[in-house]
Amino acid sequence: MELPTEGKTYIVRLSSFYATLWEKKYGMKPMMSFAQTGKVFKELSVMFNEYQIAYFLILFFDWAGPDGKDENEANFLATKTHSIFFLRGKIDIMRVYSKNVLGVDTEDLEQVKPLVDRLL
């Protein structure tokens, strides 16, 4: 299922969504290339659809560890300005956090889609 954002490819659509979240967090557009973001999104697209990846991006920008209270985790990502390269290493723990803490099953599109659509 495709995100309803501009772009002909999933890489462009997800990169646009990432840039929007980044701009909301930091107040300016990120300096990034589609080659950088595309590599990460291409790897993730083997296992997840666009909505799941977009949901992981939302969690990524609000990440404060698996209990939601870890300031060290939050500060680490903030000092790295939420570089897309750190997303890959957080996916499994974010899936567990989402299901066990937030009550959102990342495999259930009916749960994930409305959460992403609110930010589009």
C-alpha positions as CSV (number, residue, x, y, z in Angstrom):
1,M,0.0,0.0,0.0
2,E,1.5,3.4,-1.1
3,L,1.7,6.5,1.0
4,P,-0.5,9.3,-0.3
5,T,2.5,11.6,-0.6
6,E,4.1,13.0,-3.8
7,G,6.5,10.7,-5.6
8,K,6.4,8.0,-8.1
9,T,8.5,5.5,-6.1
10,Y,8.4,4.3,-2.5
11,I,11.9,5.7,-2.0
12,V,10.8,9.2,-2.9
13,R,7.6,9.0,-0.9
14,L,9.3,7.7,2.2
15,S,12.2,10.2,1.8
16,S,9.6,12.9,1.6
17,F,7.9,11.7,4.8
18,Y,11.3,11.4,6.6
19,A,12.1,15.0,5.5
20,T,8.8,16.2,6.8
21,L,9.3,14.6,10.2
22,W,12.9,15.9,10.3
23,E,11.8,19.4,9.5
24,K,9.1,19.3,12.2
25,K,11.7,18.2,14.7
26,Y,14.6,20.5,13.8
27,G,12.8,23.5,12.1
28,M,14.6,23.2,8.7
29,K,14.9,20.8,5.8
30,P,17.5,18.0,6.1
31,M,20.5,17.9,3.8
32,M,20.2,14.4,2.5
33,S,20.4,12.5,-0.8
34,F,18.0,9.9,-2.2
35,A,21.0,7.6,-2.4
36,Q,21.4,7.7,1.4
37,T,17.8,7.4,2.3
38,G,17.0,5.1,-0.6
39,K,19.5,2.5,0.5
40,V,17.9,2.2,4.0
41,F,14.4,2.2,2.6
42,K,15.3,-0.4,0.0
43,E,16.6,-2.7,2.7
44,L,13.5,-2.2,4.9
45,S,11.1,-2.6,2.0
46,V,12.1,-6.3,1.7
47,M,10.3,-7.0,5.0
48,F,7.9,-4.0,5.5
49,N,5.4,-2.0,3.4
50,E,5.5,1.8,3.1
51,Y,3.0,2.4,5.9
52,Q,5.0,0.2,8.3
53,I,8.2,2.0,7.4
54,A,6.5,5.4,7.9
55,Y,5.2,4.2,11.3
56,F,8.8,3.2,12.3
57,L,9.9,6.7,11.2
58,I,7.3,8.2,13.5
59,L,8.6,6.0,16.4
60,F,12.2,6.8,15.5
61,F,11.7,10.6,15.8
62,D,10.1,10.1,19.3
63,W,12.4,7.3,20.4
64,A,13.4,7.2,24.0
65,G,14.2,3.6,24.4
66,P,12.1,0.5,24.9
67,D,10.3,1.9,27.9
68,G,9.8,5.4,26.4
69,K,11.8,7.0,29.2
70,D,15.4,6.5,28.3
71,E,16.9,10.0,28.0
72,N,20.3,8.5,26.9
73,E,18.6,6.9,23.8
74,A,16.7,10.1,23.0
75,N,19.8,12.3,23.4
76,F,21.9,10.0,21.3
77,L,19.6,10.2,18.3
78,A,19.2,13.9,18.8
79,T,22.9,14.5,18.8
80,K,23.0,12.5,15.5
81,T,20.0,14.5,14.2
82,H,18.1,11.3,13.7
83,S,20.3,10.1,10.9
84,I,18.4,7.6,8.8
85,F,21.3,5.1,9.2
86,F,20.3,4.5,12.8
87,L,16.8,3.5,11.9
88,R,17.8,0.0,10.8
89,G,19.3,-0.9,14.1
90,K,16.2,0.1,16.0
91,I,13.5,-1.7,14.0
92,D,13.2,-4.9,16.1
93,I,13.1,-3.1,19.4
94,M,10.6,-0.6,18.0
95,R,8.4,-3.5,16.9
96,V,8.5,-4.9,20.4
97,Y,7.9,-1.5,22.0
98,S,5.0,-0.7,19.7
99,K,3.2,-4.0,20.5
100,N,4.0,-4.4,24.2
101,V,4.0,-0.7,25.3
102,L,1.8,1.1,22.8
103,G,-0.5,-1.8,22.0
104,V,0.0,-1.3,18.2
105,D,0.8,-4.4,16.2
106,T,3.1,-3.3,13.4
107,E,1.9,-6.2,11.3
108,D,-1.7,-4.9,11.4
109,L,-2.2,-2.3,8.7
110,E,-5.5,-1.3,10.2
111,Q,-3.7,-0.2,13.3
112,V,-0.7,1.4,11.6
113,K,-2.4,3.2,8.7
114,P,-4.5,5.7,10.8
115,L,-1.4,6.7,12.9
116,V,0.6,7.5,9.8
117,D,-2.3,9.2,8.0
118,R,-2.7,11.7,10.8
119,L,0.8,13.1,10.0
120,L,0.3,13.2,6.2
